[in-house]
Amino acid sequence: MPKRNHFISQLAHVEILSPKPEESAKFFKDVLGLEESGRMGQSIYLRAWGEFFHHSLKITEAKTNGLGHIGWRAESDEDLLDAVEHIKNMGCGKGWIDGDLGHGKAFQFYSPEGHLEEIFWDVELADIPDEKKSKWRSRPQKNPSRGASVRRLDHITLWTSDVTRHRKHYQELGFKHNEGIVIPNGTEVGSLLAVSSLSHEIALFADFHKENGPLNHVCFAVENRDQVLETADYVVDNGYRLEMKPFKHAVGEAFTTYAIEPGGNRIEIYGGSPLYFAPDYGPKMWKVEENPNDAWDEVNIFETAQFDSIREKA
C-alpha cells in the first residue's frame, strides 16, 4: 500500500450560498439547532453545539444557492506548508488569503472541476459563555436541546462529471477511498473518501451532463436514528420541505433524511454511520443494481436517464 500524505486532519467548514441568508440562518438555528457565532459582510457564521471551532457553516448572500468553498484544517503548521507545496506541484493552487472570521491564513486551490477549497492551520475556538459550557470536558457546550440539536458537521457531497478524476485528486491529498459505486462497464458514479475514521468527509456523485451545480448536499450528524426521525418532524412542523423521508443508506450505512433549506440547498441529517479505523480498509465497491443509496427500498436513484448512454456501452 503506498504511503499516504497526512496533510489534512479534518473537514473544518463549508460555505454555502443563499439568496435568502436570513431565512437560511433561521432554518439552521431553529430547526437544526446551530449556534450563530458571528457575522461579517454578507456572511453569517454558525456551528453545532459539539464543535470547538468558531464555525463549521458559513452562509453567504448570493443571487443563487450553491457552494462557496470547502475548508480543510491541516495536521499542523508544518503540514500546511508541505500541503501547499504539494498542491502547487499538482497544478491546482490558487494562492494565499489572509484568512477569514474564525481562522488564520489559508491557501486556496481548486478541485479538477473548479470547486474552490482552502487549507489552513490557525483556528479561533468558539467563544462560549460560562452558562452554556458543559461539565464534560469533551463537550464545548451543553446540548441546547433546540430543534434537531445536530452535534457536528459530518461531510459534504459534490456533483462531478468525472468521479474517477476527482477521487484521484483527493487521494493525492491523502484521503482514503472507503467505498465506491460503479455501473456495469466499470465507470465510477460514486465515491466516498475520508482523512479520518469517518465513513467519509467528502463524497462524489456523477453528473455526466452537468445538469446540477457543484453542491449535492451538506450533512450534519446527530447521535442516533431516533434523532433523525425527530428531525423530520421538526422540518415539516416548521413549514419546511423534506426532500426524502427517513431511510437507511446501504453505502455508508447511516440512517438519514434530507431537507431543503430556504435558500434552496439540500441538507442531510444523518446518524449511525460506522467508523473505519484500519488504514488499509477498502475500497468496498458497490454495483448500481445493488441500490447502494437505499438499503430497504426498491426505488434506485441511480437508475436514471443520465446513465443510459453510459450503460448502453457496457
C-alpha positions, 0 to 999 in steps of 0.5 A, a space after each residue: 500500500 503506498 504511503 499516504 500524505 497526512 496533510 489534512 486532519 479534518 473537514 473544518 467548514 463549508 460555505 454555502 450560498 443563499 439568496 435568502 441568508 436570513 431565512 437560511 440562518 433561521 432554518 439552521 438555528 431553529 430547526 437544526 439547532 446551530 449556534 450563530 457565532 458571528 457575522 461579517 459582510 454578507 456572511 453569517 457564521 454558525 456551528 453545532 453545539 459539539 464543535 470547538 471551532 468558531 464555525 463549521 457553516 458559513 452562509 453567504 448572500 448570493 443571487 443563487 444557492 450553491 457552494 462557496 468553498 470547502 475548508 480543510 484544517 491541516 495536521 499542523 503548521 508544518 503540514 500546511 506548508 508541505 500541503 501547499 507545496 504539494 498542491 502547487 506541484 499538482 497544478 491546482 493552487 490558487 494562492 494565499 488569503 489572509 484568512 477569514 472570521 474564525 481562522 488564520 491564513 489559508 491557501 486556496 486551490 481548486 478541485 479538477 472541476 473548479 470547486 474552490 477549497 482552502 487549507 489552513 492551520 490557525 483556528 479561533 475556538 468558539 467563544 462560549 459563555 460560562 452558562 452554556 459550557 458543559 461539565 464534560 470536558 469533551 463537550 464545548 457546550 451543553 446540548 441546547 436541546 433546540 430543534 434537531 440539536 445536530 452535534 457536528 458537521 459530518 461531510 459534504 457531497 459534490 456533483 462531478 462529471 468525472 468521479 474517477 478524476 476527482 477521487 484521484 485528486 483527493 487521494 493525492 491529498 491523502 484521503 482514503 477511498 472507503 467505498 465506491 459505486 460503479 455501473 456495469 462497464 466499470 465507470 465510477 458514479 460514486 465515491 466516498 473518501 475520508 482523512 479520518 475514521 469517518 465513513 467519509 468527509 467528502 463524497 462524489 456523485 456523477 453528473 455526466 451532463 452537468 445538469 446540477 451545480 457543484 453542491 449535492 448536499 451538506 450533512 450534519 450528524 446527530 447521535 442516533 436514528 431516533 434523532 433523525 426521525 425527530 428531525 423530520 418532524 421538526 422540518 415539516 412542523 416548521 413549514 419546511 420541505 423534506 426532500 426524502 423521508 427517513 431511510 437507511 443508506 446501504 453505502 455508508 450505512 447511516 440512517 438519514 433524511 434530507 431537507 431543503 433549506 430556504 435558500 434552496 440547498 439540500 441538507 442531510 441529517 444523518 446518524 449511525 454511520 460506522 467508523 473505519 479505523 484500519 488504514 488499509 480498509 477498502 475500497 468496498 465497491 458497490 454495483 448500481 443494481 445493488 441500490 447502494 443509496 437505499 438499503 430497504 427500498 426498491 426505488 434506485 436513484 441511480 437508475 436514471 436517464 443520465 446513465 443510459 448512454 453510459 450503460 448502453 456501452 457496457 
